Structure formats: C-alpha cells, structure tokens
Amino acid sequence: MILNYSVKNFYSIGEKGSTIDFAVNGNAPKTNLYIDAGDVAGRVSLIETVIGANASGKTQLLKGLAFIHYLVTSSYQEDPTSPMLFEPHLGLSESPSEISVRFAVDKRVFGYLLVFNRQKILKEELKEYSKTNERVTGKTISSREWNDKDNKYTYTDKAFGINSASELRRNASMIASAMQKDDPAELAKLISDYWSDCVVVHNLWIGGNREDADTGDRLLRKKLKEMLSDGNNAIRDRVKDILQHYDIGFDDFNEQVVTLPNNENFSIYYISHKFTGSDFLVRLEMESSGTKRLISILTSIVNALLIEKGGIAVVDEIDAFLHPDIVEALVDLFIYPETNPHHAQLLFSTHNHRLLESFDKQQITLTEKNDEGKTESWRLDEVRDVKSTDNYYTKYITGAYGARPRIES
C-alpha cells in the first residue's frame, strides 16, 4: 500500500517538490474509501485524484511513482553506462533530483529515499518504521551515498546481502542489484515482489520504446496477449464481465493464430460483438479509440483489484477517449467492497471535473505551473476555509481553488 511519495526536480517539478499523500487525518469521513492500515500507517485513502490544466505537471507527478517502480524492478536491465532515464527541470539541470516514498507491505512500513542526477544515484536509503510508546520511529536498513573525494559509494547493508559497494551499479537501485543474486535476501524479494506485482503502472512511459503509448495498438496487443495467456483466467473473466455491462456491444475476445511465410506464428485479435439478431467480429485495429482505451485501462485496473495483498493502479488521463459515465464506473470499482475486497488503491489524473463531487478534500490534489514554469501542487484540504460540505466541483469551475487554464482573450 502506498502511503505517500514526494518528487523534486523531476521533469516540470521544481526544487520545492510535489507530493501525493494517501494518508488522512481523523477528520476524514467514515466511508469505504478509507481504511485503517495499522498502527504505523494509520488511516489511508484508497483513491487519490490529480486535477489541473493541460501541461500543469499532472503526468510528471504520477510519473514519480512510475520511476520508483522502474528503479526497483527494471533498472538493472539497463546498460551500466547508460544515463538515468529521466530529465530534471530545464532550469535546474545542474541540481540533484529527489524522490521519496513511504509504503506498507504485509503491515510493515518502509521509507525509501533516492537522490540522483542524470549520471548516477547519489544517495539511496531504505528505512523501516515501527511504533513504540505512541511514537513512530525509523531504523535504517540499507544505505549508500556517493563520495566525490574517493569516487565511490559509502555503503551500509543490514538486510540485502550485498557484500560491497562494488556490487552496486550507479544507475540501478540497491533492491534491483540484490535481486541479481542466486538466492536473493528475503527483504529484497519482499520489496521487489511488492513493486513488481502490486504496483500496476498504466500509460506512464519510463525508458523503452515510446511507440508503446497507450492509444497505440501495439501496447493493446501486448496486453491482450498477456491477458489471454494461460494462467490469467481471473483477469480475462473479470474484464469480460465488466465490458459486457458497459453496453458497448462487447461479447468476447477472439484470437486467431496465422503462420507467416517465415513459419512464425502471429496472433490476430478480434472483438466479438453481439447485438439483437447479429453477431460479428471486428479486428482490434478497427475498433474505436474509446473501446481500445477502455479495454487497455481495464486490464490494468482489474489486475490491481485482484491482487490479494492489495494493489495500486496508477492511470494517467483516465478520462481520455472515454465517456464521463464510463470513467465514473471505473472509479466506482475501487469504492465498493464488493468490487474491491482487497483494498486496492487508485491514483489517477483527470480532466473530468464532475468527479470532484464524489471525493473528500483529502483525496484531491491540484496542480498548476508558476511563472517560472515549475509545477506546484497542493491537496485540497490544505486550502484555507475549504469545508467538507462544499460542492468542490462548483467551486473549482468558478476558480476558487486555482489549478485552471489561463486563457487569454
């Protein structure tokens, strides 16, 4: 479970930083959207939404969590000499960047800090938090820090089984490095498995091929291939069930395998439609942008919902190509215990301001760019005189909270 994370000097986000906070105080209403995550984690929201104008930094704020996911699960796959796969703010290119996250796995609460630039990780620290005598304290488990004078890392390890700093890559996390061992340490596996299995990042590109954009058929083909493969019956059946209830004529997925001249097999995907008096197949590439987008998002959302340990789906622009009623139905999947029995979380950005009527002020983060071109963000409960009885949608569209486009006449 993600409790909070902060990002500094990361794409459009400046040195002051921006934060997404799922932790809530005692004033949060008693609803299904908040759960008690234990003595250390406290009360936590299942949903956080990010709202702001185009180019305000919503995507970059969500991408902070995607970047941690990448560092923990995939960074060791990069060439050891390649630069870190991010960009600092253009006005702060000589300054280090920073990301920190607090998360819970099996009731254990960890804090993870990264300070880095384009060349290497400068500082990395993993802590575990515990509560004694009504006080929460953190104990450092593993850490490293770059020493310019000696041109190497100062490294301390109490759990990962990494014998020396020489085993650490400059562009890969300690956790990713620990997972390269034949018998990875238990803690390294616990944390790696959480970020790999439970954090489902959708449509947030970190490295790889930019052609894998969400609206591209290439990514959707990949998702369908994974979903229709053996062992993913639960995801496939749940996605099908939801789509059949959304009145888009969907009936089933269909895969036809053809043999190419080079004797390789190639899958062609179809969507089976059922209407009164007629059944027919439509090739995936011929479907509407909205249908393809909906299928793509659902594979990620259902994946997170079915994770027994409690997953989190991170979705940028959840409303792109989708009708507002469909978007609200997707969000509702996380609200009700019947569809979210494992307390999965949802973090998403949107321009569907109508959703503001559905959330509490502790579940809404607003973003805008200042005059220096740096993203600023704040949670709605940080705004003075915002009451829980306010109509957030009405006040937002009248400009009471900021974070709206500046359109000059």
C-alpha positions in Angstrom: 0.0 0.0 0.0 1.3 3.4 -0.9 1.1 5.9 1.9 2.7 8.9 0.3 5.5 10.0 -2.1 7.3 13.2 -3.0 9.2 14.4 -6.0 11.7 17.2 -6.5 13.5 18.5 -9.6 11.8 15.9 -11.9 10.7 17.0 -15.3 8.4 20.0 -14.7 8.5 19.7 -10.9 10.9 22.2 -9.3 13.1 22.3 -6.2 10.2 22.8 -3.9 8.7 19.5 -4.9 5.3 18.0 -5.1 3.6 15.3 -3.0 0.9 12.7 -3.3 -0.4 11.7 0.1 -2.8 8.9 0.7 -2.6 9.2 4.5 -5.5 11.1 6.0 -6.4 12.5 9.4 -9.2 11.8 11.8 -11.5 14.3 10.1 -11.8 12.0 7.0 -15.4 10.7 6.8 -16.3 7.2 7.8 -16.7 5.6 4.3 -15.4 2.7 2.3 -12.8 4.9 0.7 -10.7 5.0 3.9 -9.2 2.0 5.7 -7.1 1.5 8.9 -3.8 0.3 7.6 -2.3 -0.4 11.1 -0.7 1.4 14.0 2.3 2.8 11.9 0.5 3.5 8.6 -2.7 4.9 10.2 -5.8 5.7 8.1 -5.2 5.6 4.3 -7.3 6.6 1.3 -8.0 4.1 -1.4 -8.3 6.8 -4.1 -6.3 10.0 -4.9 -7.0 12.1 -8.0 -4.8 14.7 -9.6 -6.5 17.6 -11.4 -5.1 20.6 -13.2 -4.8 22.3 -16.6 -3.0 20.8 -19.6 0.8 21.0 -19.1 0.4 21.7 -15.4 2.5 18.7 -14.4 -0.1 16.0 -13.6 1.6 13.4 -15.7 5.1 14.2 -14.2 3.7 13.9 -10.7 2.3 10.5 -11.4 5.5 9.5 -13.3 7.4 9.9 -10.0 5.8 6.7 -8.7 6.3 5.0 -12.1 10.0 6.0 -11.8 10.4 4.2 -8.5 8.6 1.2 -9.9 11.1 1.2 -12.8 14.2 1.6 -10.5 13.1 -1.2 -8.2 12.0 -3.7 -10.8 13.9 -3.0 -14.1 16.8 -0.6 -13.6 19.4 -3.5 -13.6 18.4 -4.4 -17.1 19.9 -1.1 -18.4 23.5 -0.8 -19.7 25.7 0.0 -16.7 27.0 3.1 -18.5 23.6 4.5 -19.7 22.3 7.7 -18.1 19.4 7.7 -15.6 16.1 7.6 -17.6 14.6 10.9 -16.5 15.0 14.6 -17.1 15.5 17.2 -14.4 13.7 20.5 -14.7 15.3 22.5 -17.5 16.1 25.4 -15.1 17.7 23.0 -12.6 19.8 20.7 -14.8 22.9 21.0 -12.5 21.0 20.3 -9.3 20.2 16.8 -8.0 16.7 15.3 -8.1 15.0 13.5 -5.3 12.1 11.1 -4.8 10.9 9.6 -1.5 8.1 7.1 -0.9 6.6 5.6 2.2 4.8 2.2 1.6 3.4 -0.7 3.5 3.9 -4.4 2.7 2.3 -7.1 5.0 1.8 -4.4 7.7 5.5 -3.5 7.6 6.1 0.2 6.7 9.1 1.3 4.8 10.6 4.6 3.7 12.7 4.8 0.6 14.7 7.8 -0.5 16.6 8.4 -3.7 18.8 11.4 -4.6 20.2 11.2 -8.2 21.2 13.1 -11.3 21.5 12.0 -14.9 24.8 10.2 -14.3 24.1 8.2 -11.2 22.3 7.6 -7.9 23.9 10.0 -5.4 22.1 8.7 -2.3 19.8 5.8 -1.6 18.3 4.8 1.8 15.8 2.2 2.9 14.2 2.6 6.4 11.6 0.5 8.3 9.2 2.3 10.7 7.8 1.0 13.9 5.6 2.4 16.7 6.6 2.2 20.4 5.1 4.2 23.2 2.8 6.1 20.8 5.8 7.3 18.7 6.8 6.2 15.2 10.5 5.9 14.6 12.5 4.8 11.6 15.5 2.4 11.5 17.9 2.5 8.5 18.2 -1.0 6.9 20.5 -0.2 4.0 22.0 2.9 2.5 24.6 4.2 0.1 26.0 7.7 -0.6 28.4 8.8 -3.4 31.7 10.2 -2.1 33.2 12.5 -4.7 36.6 12.5 -3.0 37.0 8.8 -3.1 35.0 8.4 -6.3 32.9 5.5 -4.8 30.0 4.8 -2.6 29.9 4.6 1.1 27.6 1.6 1.7 25.9 0.1 4.8 23.8 -3.0 4.5 21.9 -4.9 7.1 19.4 -6.9 5.0 20.2 -7.2 1.3 23.3 -9.5 1.4 25.3 -7.2 -0.8 28.9 -7.6 0.3 30.4 -4.4 -1.0 29.7 -1.2 -2.8 31.4 -2.6 -5.9 28.3 -4.8 -6.5 26.2 -1.7 -6.9 25.6 0.0 -10.2 25.4 3.7 -10.5 22.1 3.6 -12.5 20.4 0.7 -10.7 18.7 0.6 -7.3 20.1 -1.5 -4.3 17.0 -3.6 -4.4 17.4 -4.4 -8.2 21.0 -5.2 -7.5 20.2 -7.5 -4.6 17.7 -9.4 -6.8 20.5 -10.4 -9.1 21.9 -12.9 -6.6 21.2 -16.6 -7.0 19.4 -16.6 -3.6 18.1 -13.0 -3.0 17.7 -11.8 0.6 14.2 -12.2 2.0 13.7 -8.5 2.4 14.9 -7.7 -1.1 12.4 -10.2 -2.5 9.6 -8.9 -0.3 10.1 -5.3 -1.6 10.8 -6.3 -5.2 7.8 -8.5 -5.4 5.5 -5.7 -4.0 6.7 -3.2 -6.6 6.6 -5.7 -9.4 3.3 -7.5 -8.6 1.2 -4.9 -6.7 2.1 -1.6 -8.4 0.4 -1.6 -11.7 1.6 1.4 -13.8 -0.6 2.3 -16.8 0.4 4.7 -19.6 3.4 6.2 -18.0 6.5 5.8 -20.1 9.8 5.2 -18.4 12.5 4.2 -20.9 11.8 1.5 -23.5 10.1 2.3 -26.8 7.9 5.4 -27.0 5.7 3.7 -29.5 4.2 1.8 -26.6 1.8 4.8 -26.0 -1.5 3.7 -24.5 -3.6 4.6 -27.6 -1.3 2.6 -29.8 -2.4 -0.9 -31.0 1.0 -2.3 -30.2 0.6 -1.9 -26.4 -3.0 -3.1 -26.5 -1.9 -6.2 -28.5 0.7 -6.9 -25.8 -1.9 -6.5 -23.0 -4.4 -8.8 -24.8 -1.6 -11.4 -25.3 -0.8 -11.4 -21.6 -4.5 -11.5 -20.6 -5.5 -14.3 -22.9 -2.5 -16.4 -22.0 -2.8 -19.4 -19.7 -2.9 -18.5 -16.0 -4.7 -15.2 -16.4 -8.3 -16.5 -16.5 -9.4 -14.4 -13.5 -8.3 -11.2 -15.1 -9.8 -12.1 -18.5 -13.1 -13.2 -17.0 -13.4 -10.1 -14.9 -12.6 -7.7 -17.8 -15.1 -9.5 -20.0 -17.8 -9.3 -17.3 -17.3 -5.5 -16.8 -17.2 -4.8 -20.6 -20.4 -6.8 -21.1 -22.1 -4.5 -18.5 -21.0 -1.2 -20.2 -23.3 -1.5 -23.2 -20.8 -1.2 -26.0 -21.9 -4.3 -27.8 -18.9 -6.3 -26.5 -19.3 -10.1 -26.1 -15.9 -11.7 -26.1 -12.2 -11.6 -27.2 -11.1 -13.7 -30.1 -7.6 -14.7 -31.1 -6.7 -16.2 -34.4 -3.2 -17.5 -35.0 -1.8 -17.5 -38.5 1.5 -18.8 -39.8 3.7 -16.3 -41.6 5.9 -17.2 -44.6 8.9 -17.5 -42.2 7.0 -20.1 -40.2 6.5 -17.8 -37.3 3.1 -17.7 -35.6 1.3 -14.3 -35.5 -1.8 -13.6 -33.4 -4.7 -11.5 -34.9 -7.0 -10.2 -32.2 -10.7 -9.6 -32.8 -13.5 -8.3 -30.6 -16.7 -10.3 -30.8 -19.8 -8.1 -30.8 -23.4 -9.3 -30.1 -26.4 -7.2 -31.0 -30.0 -8.2 -31.5 -30.2 -10.6 -34.4 -26.5 -10.4 -35.3 -23.1 -11.5 -34.1 -19.8 -10.4 -35.8 -16.1 -10.0 -35.3 -14.2 -6.7 -35.6 -10.5 -6.7 -35.9 -8.8 -4.9 -33.0 -7.3 -2.2 -35.2 -10.7 -1.3 -36.5 -12.3 -0.7 -33.1 -12.9 2.9 -31.9 -10.3 4.7 -29.8 -12.7 4.7 -26.8 -13.2 0.9 -26.9 -9.5 0.2 -27.3 -8.7 2.6 -24.5 -11.3 1.1 -22.2 -10.0 -2.4 -22.7 -6.5 -1.3 -22.1 -7.3 0.5 -18.9 -9.5 -2.3 -17.6 -6.6 -4.8 -17.9 -4.6 -2.7 -15.5 -7.4 -1.8 -13.1 -8.7 -5.4 -12.8 -5.1 -6.6 -12.3 -4.7 -4.3 -9.3 -8.2 -5.2 -7.9 -7.5 -8.9 -8.0 -4.1 -8.7 -6.1 -4.8 -10.3 -2.7 -2.1 -8.3 -1.0 -3.7 -5.1 -2.2 -2.5 -3.5 -5.5 -2.5 0.1 -6.7 -3.4 1.1 -10.3 -1.6 4.3 -11.5 -3.5 5.7 -14.5 -2.7 8.9 -16.3 -5.6 10.7 -18.0 -8.2 8.1 -17.1 -10.8 10.0 -19.0 -9.1 10.2 -22.4 -11.4 8.9 -25.1 -14.0 7.8 -22.5 -17.5 9.0 -21.7 -17.7 10.6 -18.2 -20.2 7.9 -17.1 -17.7 5.2 -18.0 -15.0 7.0 -16.1 -17.2 7.2 -13.0 -18.0 3.5 -13.3 -14.2 2.7 -13.5 -13.6 4.7 -10.3 -16.6 3.1 -8.6 -14.8 -0.3 -8.9 -12.5 0.9 -6.1 -15.2 2.4 -3.9 -17.3 -0.6 -3.1 -16.1 -3.7 -1.1 -17.9 -6.0 -3.5 -15.7 -5.0 -6.3 -12.6 -4.1 -4.2 -12.4 -6.8 -1.5 -8.6 -6.5 -1.2 -8.5 -2.7 -0.6 -6.7 -1.9 -3.9 -5.8 1.8 -4.4 -6.3 4.0 -7.4 -4.1 7.0 -8.3 -5.2 8.9 -11.4 -5.2 12.2 -13.3 -8.2 13.5 -15.0 -10.0 16.4 -16.6 -13.4 15.0 -15.6 -14.1 17.7 -13.0 -17.5 16.1 -12.3 -15.6 13.5 -10.2 -14.9 16.2 -7.7 -18.4 15.7 -6.4 -17.6 12.1 -5.4 -14.5 12.7 -3.3 -13.4 14.2 0.0 -11.0 17.1 0.1 -8.2 14.8 1.3 -8.5 12.8 -1.9 -8.0 15.7 -4.4 -4.6 17.0 -5.4 -4.5 20.1 -7.6 -1.6 21.2 -9.9 -0.6 24.3 -11.8 2.6 25.9 -13.2 4.0 29.0 -11.7 5.6 31.9 -13.6 8.9 30.1 -13.6 7.4 27.1 -15.4 7.6 24.9 -12.4 4.8 22.6 -11.2 3.2 23.4 -7.9 0.7 21.1 -6.2 -1.4 21.0 -3.1 -4.0 18.8 -1.6 -7.4 20.4 -1.4 -7.5 20.2 2.4 -4.5 22.5 2.5 -6.6 25.3 1.0 -7.9 27.7 3.6 -11.6 27.7 4.5 -12.5 24.6 2.4 -15.3 22.9 4.2 -16.3 19.2 3.9 -19.8 20.4 2.9 -18.6 22.5 0.0 -19.5 21.5 -3.6 -15.9 21.1 -4.8 -17.0 20.8 -8.5 -18.9 24.1 -8.4 -16.1 25.9 -6.6 -13.4 24.5 -8.8 -15.0 25.6 -12.1 -15.6 29.1 -10.7 -11.8 29.3 -10.0 -11.9 29.2 -6.2 -9.1 26.7 -5.9 -6.9 27.7 -8.8 -5.4 24.9 -11.0 -7.4 26.0 -14.1 -6.2 27.0 -17.6 -5.3 30.6 -18.1 -6.9 31.5 -21.4 -6.1 35.0 -22.6 -8.6 36.8 -24.8 
